[in-house]
Amino acid sequence: MKPLPAPNVPGNTEFERFDNAVRQILTVSKAGVLKRSTEEKQTLKPNTNRH
């Protein structure tokens, strides 16, 4: 079984292609971040009844 070929990532140099590939992998939508933040706030509600 042959491995898949490397994806076509734009960039003029090897570093630019690497940087763009990492950016594509690590980029998260704002909606995704807000959804996750809301879920975490609901599960980690602080106890405000303490004095």
PDB file of N, H, CA, C and O in Angstrom:
ATOM      1  N   MET A   1       0.838  -1.173   0.000  1.00  0.00           N
ATOM      2  CA  MET A   1       0.000   0.000   0.000  1.00  0.00           C
ATOM      3  C   MET A   1       0.888   1.243   0.000  1.00  0.00           C
ATOM      4  O   MET A   1       1.735   1.409   0.878  1.00  0.00           O
ATOM      5  N   LYS A   2       0.693   2.099  -0.972  1.00  0.00           N
ATOM      6  H   LYS A   2       0.004   1.965  -1.685  1.00  0.00           H
ATOM      7  CA  LYS A   2       1.497   3.315  -1.091  1.00  0.00           C
ATOM      8  C   LYS A   2       0.898   4.431  -0.232  1.00  0.00           C
ATOM      9  O   LYS A   2      -0.323   4.547  -0.129  1.00  0.00           O
ATOM     10  N   PRO A   3       1.756   5.253   0.384  1.00  0.00           N
ATOM     11  CA  PRO A   3       1.233   6.400   1.138  1.00  0.00           C
ATOM     12  C   PRO A   3       0.662   7.440   0.178  1.00  0.00           C
ATOM     13  O   PRO A   3       1.017   7.482  -1.000  1.00  0.00           O
ATOM     14  N   LEU A   4      -0.220   8.266   0.700  1.00  0.00           N
ATOM     15  H   LEU A   4      -0.509   8.232   1.657  1.00  0.00           H
ATOM     16  CA  LEU A   4      -0.797   9.337  -0.100  1.00  0.00           C
ATOM     17  C   LEU A   4       0.276  10.376  -0.420  1.00  0.00           C
ATOM     18  O   LEU A   4       1.184  10.587   0.384  1.00  0.00           O
ATOM     19  N   PRO A   5       0.189  11.026  -1.575  1.00  0.00           N
ATOM     20  CA  PRO A   5       1.158  12.077  -1.887  1.00  0.00           C
ATOM     21  C   PRO A   5       0.944  13.296  -0.988  1.00  0.00           C
ATOM     22  O   PRO A   5      -0.139  13.498  -0.440  1.00  0.00           O
ATOM     23  N   ALA A   6       1.976  14.083  -0.851  1.00  0.00           N
ATOM     24  H   ALA A   6       2.856  13.919  -1.296  1.00  0.00           H
ATOM     25  CA  ALA A   6       1.881  15.290  -0.031  1.00  0.00           C
ATOM     26  C   ALA A   6       0.858  16.243  -0.626  1.00  0.00           C
ATOM     27  O   ALA A   6       0.769  16.365  -1.848  1.00  0.00           O
ATOM     28  N   PRO A   7       0.086  16.922   0.214  1.00  0.00           N
ATOM     29  CA  PRO A   7      -0.897  17.868  -0.311  1.00  0.00           C
ATOM     30  C   PRO A   7      -0.211  19.065  -0.952  1.00  0.00           C
ATOM     31  O   PRO A   7       0.912  19.418  -0.592  1.00  0.00           O
ATOM     32  N   ASN A   8      -0.892  19.679  -1.896  1.00  0.00           N
ATOM     33  H   ASN A   8      -1.805  19.393  -2.188  1.00  0.00           H
ATOM     34  CA  ASN A   8      -0.357  20.866  -2.566  1.00  0.00           C
ATOM     35  C   ASN A   8      -0.591  22.081  -1.673  1.00  0.00           C
ATOM     36  O   ASN A   8      -1.728  22.516  -1.489  1.00  0.00           O
ATOM     37  N   VAL A   9       0.489  22.622  -1.124  1.00  0.00           N
ATOM     38  H   VAL A   9       1.412  22.269  -1.274  1.00  0.00           H
ATOM     39  CA  VAL A   9       0.412  23.781  -0.238  1.00  0.00           C
ATOM     40  C   VAL A   9       1.121  24.944  -0.925  1.00  0.00           C
ATOM     41  O   VAL A   9       2.255  24.789  -1.377  1.00  0.00           O
ATOM     42  N   PRO A  10       0.470  26.112  -1.012  1.00  0.00           N
ATOM     43  CA  PRO A  10       1.102  27.248  -1.688  1.00  0.00           C
ATOM     44  C   PRO A  10       2.295  27.789  -0.905  1.00  0.00           C
ATOM     45  O   PRO A  10       2.341  27.694   0.321  1.00  0.00           O
ATOM     46  N   GLY A  11       3.240  28.348  -1.615  1.00  0.00           N
ATOM     47  H   GLY A  11       3.202  28.425  -2.612  1.00  0.00           H
ATOM     48  CA  GLY A  11       4.411  28.962  -1.007  1.00  0.00           C
ATOM     49  C   GLY A  11       5.588  28.932  -1.961  1.00  0.00           C
ATOM     50  O   GLY A  11       5.730  27.996  -2.748  1.00  0.00           O
ATOM     51  N   ASN A  12       6.428  29.944  -1.896  1.00  0.00           N
ATOM     52  H   ASN A  12       6.313  30.704  -1.257  1.00  0.00           H
ATOM     53  CA  ASN A  12       7.578  30.045  -2.794  1.00  0.00           C
ATOM     54  C   ASN A  12       8.792  29.281  -2.289  1.00  0.00           C
ATOM     55  O   ASN A  12       9.599  28.800  -3.084  1.00  0.00           O
ATOM     56  N   THR A  13       8.924  29.167  -0.982  1.00  0.00           N
ATOM     57  H   THR A  13       8.268  29.558  -0.336  1.00  0.00           H
ATOM     58  CA  THR A  13      10.075  28.470  -0.410  1.00  0.00           C
ATOM     59  C   THR A  13       9.585  27.306   0.446  1.00  0.00           C
ATOM     60  O   THR A  13       8.397  27.204   0.752  1.00  0.00           O
ATOM     61  N   GLU A  14      10.503  26.442   0.824  1.00  0.00           N
ATOM     62  H   GLU A  14      11.468  26.524   0.575  1.00  0.00           H
ATOM     63  CA  GLU A  14      10.144  25.308   1.673  1.00  0.00           C
ATOM     64  C   GLU A  14       9.567  25.781   2.998  1.00  0.00           C
ATOM     65  O   GLU A  14       8.612  25.194   3.507  1.00  0.00           O
ATOM     66  N   PHE A  15      10.148  26.849   3.561  1.00  0.00           N
ATOM     67  H   PHE A  15      10.924  27.326   3.147  1.00  0.00           H
ATOM     68  CA  PHE A  15       9.643  27.368   4.833  1.00  0.00           C
ATOM     69  C   PHE A  15       8.229  27.928   4.682  1.00  0.00           C
ATOM     70  O   PHE A  15       7.380  27.690   5.541  1.00  0.00           O
ATOM     71  N   GLU A  16       7.963  28.671   3.599  1.00  0.00           N
ATOM     72  H   GLU A  16       8.653  28.865   2.901  1.00  0.00           H
ATOM     73  CA  GLU A  16       6.620  29.216   3.377  1.00  0.00           C
ATOM     74  C   GLU A  16       5.593  28.091   3.240  1.00  0.00           C
ATOM     75  O   GLU A  16       4.492  28.188   3.782  1.00  0.00           O
ATOM     76  N   ARG A  17       5.945  27.036   2.525  1.00  0.00           N
ATOM     77  H   ARG A  17       6.839  26.957   2.085  1.00  0.00           H
ATOM     78  CA  ARG A  17       5.029  25.907   2.373  1.00  0.00           C
ATOM     79  C   ARG A  17       4.775  25.234   3.715  1.00  0.00           C
ATOM     80  O   ARG A  17       3.639  24.883   4.034  1.00  0.00           O
ATOM     81  N   PHE A  18       5.835  25.054   4.502  1.00  0.00           N
ATOM     82  H   PHE A  18       6.758  25.339   4.243  1.00  0.00           H
ATOM     83  CA  PHE A  18       5.686  24.464   5.831  1.00  0.00           C
ATOM     84  C   PHE A  18       4.810  25.350   6.713  1.00  0.00           C
ATOM     85  O   PHE A  18       3.902  24.857   7.382  1.00  0.00           O
ATOM     86  N   ASP A  19       5.078  26.647   6.715  1.00  0.00           N
ATOM     87  H   ASP A  19       5.815  27.048   6.172  1.00  0.00           H
ATOM     88  CA  ASP A  19       4.314  27.595   7.528  1.00  0.00           C
ATOM     89  C   ASP A  19       2.838  27.576   7.132  1.00  0.00           C
ATOM     90  O   ASP A  19       1.962  27.572   7.997  1.00  0.00           O
ATOM     91  N   ASN A  20       2.563  27.564   5.832  1.00  0.00           N
ATOM     92  H   ASN A  20       3.275  27.567   5.129  1.00  0.00           H
ATOM     93  CA  ASN A  20       1.178  27.547   5.363  1.00  0.00           C
ATOM     94  C   ASN A  20       0.488  26.229   5.717  1.00  0.00           C
ATOM     95  O   ASN A  20      -0.695  26.221   6.056  1.00  0.00           O
ATOM     96  N   ALA A  21       1.217  25.122   5.640  1.00  0.00           N
ATOM     97  H   ALA A  21       2.178  25.129   5.364  1.00  0.00           H
ATOM     98  CA  ALA A  21       0.634  23.826   5.987  1.00  0.00           C
ATOM     99  C   ALA A  21       0.277  23.776   7.474  1.00  0.00           C
ATOM    100  O   ALA A  21      -0.804  23.311   7.834  1.00  0.00           O
ATOM    101  N   VAL A  22       1.168  24.247   8.333  1.00  0.00           N
ATOM    102  H   VAL A  22       2.047  24.626   8.042  1.00  0.00           H
ATOM    103  CA  VAL A  22       0.902  24.257   9.769  1.00  0.00           C
ATOM    104  C   VAL A  22      -0.268  25.181  10.073  1.00  0.00           C
ATOM    105  O   VAL A  22      -1.118  24.854  10.901  1.00  0.00           O
ATOM    106  N   ARG A  23      -0.320  26.325   9.414  1.00  0.00           N
ATOM    107  H   ARG A  23       0.370  26.591   8.741  1.00  0.00           H
ATOM    108  CA  ARG A  23      -1.412  27.278   9.618  1.00  0.00           C
ATOM    109  C   ARG A  23      -2.752  26.646   9.232  1.00  0.00           C
ATOM    110  O   ARG A  23      -3.755  26.858   9.913  1.00  0.00           O
ATOM    111  N   GLN A  24      -2.773  25.877   8.149  1.00  0.00           N
ATOM    112  H   GLN A  24      -1.958  25.705   7.595  1.00  0.00           H
ATOM    113  CA  GLN A  24      -4.010  25.213   7.723  1.00  0.00           C
ATOM    114  C   GLN A  24      -4.472  24.196   8.757  1.00  0.00           C
ATOM    115  O   GLN A  24      -5.670  24.041   8.993  1.00  0.00           O
ATOM    116  N   ILE A  25      -3.523  23.506   9.369  1.00  0.00           N
ATOM    117  H   ILE A  25      -2.549  23.632   9.177  1.00  0.00           H
ATOM    118  CA  ILE A  25      -3.869  22.476  10.349  1.00  0.00           C
ATOM    119  C   ILE A  25      -4.352  23.102  11.656  1.00  0.00           C
ATOM    120  O   ILE A  25      -5.312  22.620  12.257  1.00  0.00           O
ATOM    121  N   LEU A  26      -3.692  24.171  12.099  1.00  0.00           N
ATOM    122  H   LEU A  26      -2.912  24.563  11.611  1.00  0.00           H
ATOM    123  CA  LEU A  26      -3.977  24.732  13.414  1.00  0.00           C
ATOM    124  C   LEU A  26      -5.038  25.828  13.429  1.00  0.00           C
ATOM    125  O   LEU A  26      -5.425  26.288  14.503  1.00  0.00           O
ATOM    126  N   THR A  27      -5.511  26.250  12.273  1.00  0.00           N
ATOM    127  H   THR A  27      -5.196  25.876  11.401  1.00  0.00           H
ATOM    128  CA  THR A  27      -6.506  27.315  12.226  1.00  0.00           C
ATOM    129  C   THR A  27      -7.858  26.781  12.689  1.00  0.00           C
ATOM    130  O   THR A  27      -8.317  25.728  12.247  1.00  0.00           O
ATOM    131  N   VAL A  28      -8.482  27.538  13.592  1.00  0.00           N
ATOM    132  H   VAL A  28      -8.109  28.394  13.951  1.00  0.00           H
ATOM    133  CA  VAL A  28      -9.788  27.175  14.131  1.00  0.00           C
ATOM    134  C   VAL A  28     -10.735  28.339  13.870  1.00  0.00           C
ATOM    135  O   VAL A  28     -10.347  29.501  13.987  1.00  0.00           O
ATOM    136  N   SER A  29     -11.966  28.026  13.518  1.00  0.00           N
ATOM    137  H   SER A  29     -12.281  27.082  13.423  1.00  0.00           H
ATOM    138  CA  SER A  29     -12.929  29.087  13.262  1.00  0.00           C
ATOM    139  C   SER A  29     -13.322  29.772  14.571  1.00  0.00           C
ATOM    140  O   SER A  29     -13.275  29.163  15.640  1.00  0.00           O
ATOM    141  N   LYS A  30     -13.706  31.036  14.474  1.00  0.00           N
ATOM    142  H   LYS A  30     -13.745  31.530  13.606  1.00  0.00           H
ATOM    143  CA  LYS A  30     -14.126  31.785  15.652  1.00  0.00           C
ATOM    144  C   LYS A  30     -15.376  31.150  16.259  1.00  0.00           C
ATOM    145  O   LYS A  30     -15.517  31.096  17.480  1.00  0.00           O
ATOM    146  N   ALA A  31     -16.276  30.673  15.409  1.00  0.00           N
ATOM    147  H   ALA A  31     -16.161  30.717  14.417  1.00  0.00           H
ATOM    148  CA  ALA A  31     -17.494  30.023  15.903  1.00  0.00           C
ATOM    149  C   ALA A  31     -17.145  28.784  16.725  1.00  0.00           C
ATOM    150  O   ALA A  31     -17.771  28.523  17.753  1.00  0.00           O
ATOM    151  N   GLY A  32     -16.156  28.029  16.277  1.00  0.00           N
ATOM    152  H   GLY A  32     -15.648  28.241  15.442  1.00  0.00           H
ATOM    153  CA  GLY A  32     -15.736  26.845  17.020  1.00  0.00           C
ATOM    154  C   GLY A  32     -15.165  27.192  18.382  1.00  0.00           C
ATOM    155  O   GLY A  32     -15.429  26.506  19.369  1.00  0.00           O
ATOM    156  N   VAL A  33     -14.383  28.260  18.432  1.00  0.00           N
ATOM    157  H   VAL A  33     -14.169  28.818  17.631  1.00  0.00           H
ATOM    158  CA  VAL A  33     -13.794  28.697  19.703  1.00  0.00           C
ATOM    159  C   VAL A  33     -14.889  29.166  20.656  1.00  0.00           C
ATOM    160  O   VAL A  33     -14.876  28.815  21.836  1.00  0.00           O
ATOM    161  N   LEU A  34     -15.835  29.957  20.153  1.00  0.00           N
ATOM    162  H   LEU A  34     -15.846  30.242  19.195  1.00  0.00           H
ATOM    163  CA  LEU A  34     -16.912  30.464  21.005  1.00  0.00           C
ATOM    164  C   LEU A  34     -17.796  29.327  21.519  1.00  0.00           C
ATOM    165  O   LEU A  34     -18.227  29.351  22.672  1.00  0.00           O
ATOM    166  N   LYS A  35     -18.063  28.345  20.683  1.00  0.00           N
ATOM    167  H   LYS A  35     -17.712  28.325  19.747  1.00  0.00           H
ATOM    168  CA  LYS A  35     -18.878  27.202  21.096  1.00  0.00           C
ATOM    169  C   LYS A  35     -18.178  26.432  22.209  1.00  0.00           C
ATOM    170  O   LYS A  35     -18.800  26.077  23.210  1.00  0.00           O
ATOM    171  N   ARG A  36     -16.900  26.177  22.033  1.00  0.00           N
ATOM    172  H   ARG A  36     -16.395  26.466  21.220  1.00  0.00           H
ATOM    173  CA  ARG A  36     -16.135  25.431  23.043  1.00  0.00           C
ATOM    174  C   ARG A  36     -16.063  26.217  24.350  1.00  0.00           C
ATOM    175  O   ARG A  36     -16.181  25.640  25.431  1.00  0.00           O
ATOM    176  N   SER A  37     -15.868  27.538  24.251  1.00  0.00           N
ATOM    177  H   SER A  37     -15.772  28.006  23.373  1.00  0.00           H
ATOM    178  CA  SER A  37     -15.795  28.383  25.434  1.00  0.00           C
ATOM    179  C   SER A  37     -17.108  28.350  26.204  1.00  0.00           C
ATOM    180  O   SER A  37     -17.110  28.260  27.431  1.00  0.00           O
ATOM    181  N   THR A  38     -18.224  28.422  25.485  1.00  0.00           N
ATOM    182  H   THR A  38     -18.223  28.495  24.488  1.00  0.00           H
ATOM    183  CA  THR A  38     -19.540  28.376  26.124  1.00  0.00           C
ATOM    184  C   THR A  38     -19.754  27.042  26.825  1.00  0.00           C
ATOM    185  O   THR A  38     -20.267  27.000  27.943  1.00  0.00           O
ATOM    186  N   GLU A  39     -19.363  25.956  26.174  1.00  0.00           N
ATOM    187  H   GLU A  39     -18.945  25.990  25.266  1.00  0.00           H
ATOM    188  CA  GLU A  39     -19.504  24.633  26.788  1.00  0.00           C
ATOM    189  C   GLU A  39     -18.675  24.516  28.057  1.00  0.00           C
ATOM    190  O   GLU A  39     -19.135  23.945  29.046  1.00  0.00           O
ATOM    191  N   GLU A  40     -17.459  25.050  28.043  1.00  0.00           N
ATOM    192  H   GLU A  40     -17.085  25.514  27.240  1.00  0.00           H
ATOM    193  CA  GLU A  40     -16.596  24.977  29.222  1.00  0.00           C
ATOM    194  C   GLU A  40     -17.143  25.823  30.361  1.00  0.00           C
ATOM    195  O   GLU A  40     -17.076  25.422  31.522  1.00  0.00           O
ATOM    196  N   LYS A  41     -17.685  26.992  30.035  1.00  0.00           N
ATOM    197  H   LYS A  41     -17.741  27.318  29.091  1.00  0.00           H
ATOM    198  CA  LYS A  41     -18.253  27.853  31.083  1.00  0.00           C
ATOM    199  C   LYS A  41     -19.441  27.178  31.749  1.00  0.00           C
ATOM    200  O   LYS A  41     -19.638  27.323  32.956  1.00  0.00           O
ATOM    201  N   GLN A  42     -20.234  26.444  30.980  1.00  0.00           N
ATOM    202  H   GLN A  42     -20.074  26.326  30.000  1.00  0.00           H
ATOM    203  CA  GLN A  42     -21.401  25.775  31.544  1.00  0.00           C
ATOM    204  C   GLN A  42     -20.994  24.630  32.461  1.00  0.00           C
ATOM    205  O   GLN A  42     -21.672  24.365  33.454  1.00  0.00           O
ATOM    206  N   THR A  43     -19.910  23.954  32.146  1.00  0.00           N
ATOM    207  H   THR A  43     -19.359  24.169  31.339  1.00  0.00           H
ATOM    208  CA  THR A  43     -19.487  22.822  32.977  1.00  0.00           C
ATOM    209  C   THR A  43     -18.649  23.258  34.173  1.00  0.00           C
ATOM    210  O   THR A  43     -18.527  22.514  35.146  1.00  0.00           O
ATOM    211  N   LEU A  44     -18.072  24.454  34.111  1.00  0.00           N
ATOM    212  H   LEU A  44     -18.171  25.058  33.320  1.00  0.00           H
ATOM    213  CA  LEU A  44     -17.199  24.926  35.191  1.00  0.00           C
ATOM    214  C   LEU A  44     -17.768  26.150  35.893  1.00  0.00           C
ATOM    215  O   LEU A  44     -17.031  27.096  36.172  1.00  0.00           O
ATOM    216  N   LYS A  45     -19.068  26.149  36.183  1.00  0.00           N
ATOM    217  H   LYS A  45     -19.666  25.380  35.956  1.00  0.00           H
ATOM    218  CA  LYS A  45     -19.669  27.298  36.852  1.00  0.00           C
ATOM    219  C   LYS A  45     -19.079  27.430  38.250  1.00  0.00           C
ATOM    220  O   LYS A  45     -19.049  26.458  39.005  1.00  0.00           O
ATOM    221  N   PRO A  46     -18.610  28.627  38.601  1.00  0.00           N
ATOM    222  CA  PRO A  46     -18.017  28.813  39.942  1.00  0.00           C
ATOM    223  C   PRO A  46     -19.101  28.841  41.020  1.00  0.00           C
ATOM    224  O   PRO A  46     -20.251  29.190  40.754  1.00  0.00           O
ATOM    225  N   ASN A  47     -18.717  28.472  42.223  1.00  0.00           N
ATOM    226  H   ASN A  47     -17.783  28.188  42.439  1.00  0.00           H
ATOM    227  CA  ASN A  47     -19.617  28.508  43.357  1.00  0.00           C
ATOM    228  C   ASN A  47     -19.602  29.910  43.912  1.00  0.00           C
ATOM    229  O   ASN A  47     -18.618  30.321  44.527  1.00  0.00           O
ATOM    230  N   THR A  48     -20.698  30.671  43.705  1.00  0.00           N
ATOM    231  H   THR A  48     -21.498  30.337  43.206  1.00  0.00           H
ATOM    232  CA  THR A  48     -20.752  32.078  44.141  1.00  0.00           C
ATOM    233  C   THR A  48     -21.422  32.235  45.493  1.00  0.00           C
ATOM    234  O   THR A  48     -21.626  33.362  45.943  1.00  0.00           O
ATOM    235  N   ASN A  49     -21.773  31.131  46.159  1.00  0.00           N
ATOM    236  H   ASN A  49     -21.608  30.215  45.793  1.00  0.00           H
ATOM    237  CA  ASN A  49     -22.464  31.218  47.444  1.00  0.00           C
ATOM    238  C   ASN A  49     -21.492  31.312  48.615  1.00  0.00           C
ATOM    239  O   ASN A  49     -21.931  31.422  49.760  1.00  0.00           O
ATOM    240  N   ARG A  50     -20.211  31.272  48.370  1.00  0.00           N
ATOM    241  H   ARG A  50     -19.854  31.183  47.440  1.00  0.00           H
ATOM    242  CA  ARG A  50     -19.226  31.367  49.463  1.00  0.00           C
ATOM    243  C   ARG A  50     -19.076  32.809  49.898  1.00  0.00           C
ATOM    244  O   ARG A  50     -19.243  33.731  49.099  1.00  0.00           O
ATOM    245  N   HIS A  51     -18.759  33.001  51.174  1.00  0.00           N
ATOM    246  H   HIS A  51     -18.623  32.252  51.822  1.00  0.00           H
ATOM    247  CA  HIS A  51     -18.544  34.355  51.698  1.00  0.00           C
ATOM    248  C   HIS A  51     -17.108  34.605  51.973  1.00  0.00           C
ATOM    249  O   HIS A  51     -16.746  35.694  52.419  1.00  0.00           O
TER     250      HIS A  51
END
